[in-house]
Amino acid sequence: MKSLRDIMNELGHKHIDVLKMDIEGSEYGVIEDILNTKISITQILIEFHDRFFENGNLKSKQAIENLNRN
């Protein structure tokens, strides 16, 4: 599987204006990768699938807090 950074490099992109994610629970890993690789994004729209996880509401809240901090 390719990371968002890999796809951006292949396409020659340095910044994303709008990123929309509806990826059935994989959004948490992608958010972590975005923050770790410092991808420049203006706006992110995320459909959280916290119902798939134990303590999913907390998982979503932590992801949002991490995004806000960064």
C-alpha positions in Angstrom: 0.0 0.0 0.0 1.3 3.5 -0.8 1.4 6.3 1.7 -0.1 9.7 1.0 3.5 11.1 0.9 4.4 8.5 -1.7 1.4 9.4 -3.9 2.2 13.1 -3.5 5.8 12.5 -4.6 4.8 10.5 -7.6 2.4 13.3 -8.7 4.9 16.1 -7.9 2.6 17.7 -5.2 4.0 19.7 -2.3 0.7 20.8 -0.7 -2.9 19.6 -0.5 -5.6 22.2 -0.5 -8.5 19.8 0.5 -8.2 16.2 1.7 -11.4 14.2 2.1 -11.2 10.9 3.9 -13.9 8.2 4.1 -11.8 5.1 4.5 -13.7 2.9 6.9 -11.5 3.0 10.0 -8.1 3.5 8.3 -8.4 7.3 8.9 -6.6 7.0 12.2 -3.4 5.5 10.6 -3.5 8.1 7.8 -3.8 11.0 10.3 -0.8 9.6 12.2 1.2 9.4 9.0 0.2 12.9 8.0 1.4 14.3 11.3 4.6 12.3 11.3 5.6 13.3 7.8 4.4 16.9 8.2 2.3 16.9 5.0 1.0 20.4 4.3 -2.8 20.4 4.1 -5.1 23.4 4.2 -8.4 21.6 5.0 -9.2 18.0 6.0 -12.6 16.5 5.9 -12.8 13.2 7.8 -15.6 10.7 8.3 -14.6 8.9 11.5 -15.6 5.3 11.9 -15.2 5.1 15.6 -18.0 2.5 15.9 -15.5 -0.1 14.6 -13.3 0.3 17.7 -13.5 -0.2 21.4 -13.3 3.3 22.9 -13.8 4.7 19.4 -15.2 8.0 20.6 -12.0 8.6 22.6 -9.9 7.5 19.6 -11.6 10.1 17.4 -11.3 12.8 20.0 -7.6 12.2 20.4 -7.1 12.3 16.6 -8.9 15.6 16.4 -6.8 17.0 19.3 -3.6 15.9 17.6 -4.6 17.5 14.3 -5.5 20.8 16.1 -2.1 20.8 17.9 -0.3 20.4 14.6 
